Amino acid sequence: MGRSHESGSAEGMAELYADRIASGVLICDPRGAIVDCNLAALEITGFERDEIVGRSVADLTWLPAAPFFEDGRSAIGFSAALDALASGQDVPPMVVGARRDGQGDPIWLLIAARPMPRDEKGFPAGSVITVTDITPQKGTETLYATVIDELHGVLHALPDLYFRLDAEGLVIDYNVGSGFDAIITSDDFIGRRPEEFLPPEVGGTMRAAVAAARLSREVQTFEIDVETTVGRACFEGRHVALPDGGGVMIVRDVTEQRRAQDELVRSERLHRSLFERASVGLFRFDTALRPVDCNDAMLAMTGRTREGFLQLELRERPFSGALREALEGRESAYEGPNGRSGADAAVVSLHTQPVLDGSGAVVGGIGVLSRVTRAALEPPAAGAV
């Protein structure tokens, strides 16, 4: 700092320490005038030592231009706070923003003050002001607040049931999407636990998820089925514990999805039943022309076991062209010999069509064998065409 002291003296060591810390240190006399400061104070304020010494802390002229207070307190309030130093009281930390030359992004300063020890007459000998540049932390804080606001907006825009719980399990924020009439019978949520305003079976499931998340610190998933006057309502939920002891719970109405899944299962069972009970031979093949499934009629018509049929090589058969056309997305038909000659020759009548996935891509084909005079898919004899 500005004054010189003997090497190794207490004052000299204190000044050496003050000049090496990152926070600015201002030494003020009992009237609040700056009498000394460290190097960090000069870097933060942008002044030279002879420019800052003598300035009054109360009028804020030692700060970069255009200071403003984060919490709305005015310079008068700051001056009043500094007056409290005269009675030996500390000034609580406060955040001040300032723009150098009144332009550009602000720098953010954390300012605190406390009185120096009293003199022999009992009066404060002055005060020590610390100034810390927290601009990087403030940027992170602002980003965090922005992310939180965006997340809050997303959660309230989703068509879901959303609860933000505190450490006691009480609702402190919520959003109720559409489709929750089966379990939501009140809109009085704040300050209450979910099990207090939800049906017992629903509230109990949620309570168990909250307890499990607190113990495991992992996301808990749960399902809820509720019988209503119009049928079964289905819900899926997730709960995650937060570091503050609270948590976030999101519940989604999946009734229509469940109905669609159930309908798909019923449809698949029906198709399987029709596949197995068909009087004609049916088989499915993949894009490599390998058989992957067949019904009992197919085995009876070809005289093969299921294992033997699924090991057949179809790529070089006379009817392989019809199989390939199905893989190109077209229905096709073949009627002719199975590939053998002489007394073992067989005539087959085969129709093929593509099998598509949900996106419309061809993933294989199905063959319908409606007539055969002998074992149509018997491997050809050596030398047969």
Buried (B, 14 or more C-beta within 10 A) or exposed (E): BEEEBEEEEEEBEEBBEBBEEEBBBBBBBBEBBBBBBBBBBBEBBBBEBEEBBEBBBBEBEBBBEEBEBEEEBEBEEBBEBBEBBBEBBEBEEBBBBBBBEEEEEBBBBBBBBBBBEEEEEEEBEBBBBBBBBBBEEBEEEEEEEEEEEEEBEEBBEEEBBBBBBBEEBBBEBBBBBEBBEBBBEEEEBEEBBBBBBBBEEBBBBBBBBBBBBBEEEEEBEBEBEBEEEEEEBBBBBBBBBEEEEBBBBBBBBBBEEBEEEEEEEEEEEEEEEEBEEBEBBBBBBBEEBBBEBBBBBBBEBBBBEBEEBBEBEBEEBBBBEBBBBBBEEBEBBBEEBBBBEEEEEBEBBBBBBBBEEEEEEBBBBBBBBBBBEBBBBBBBEEEBE
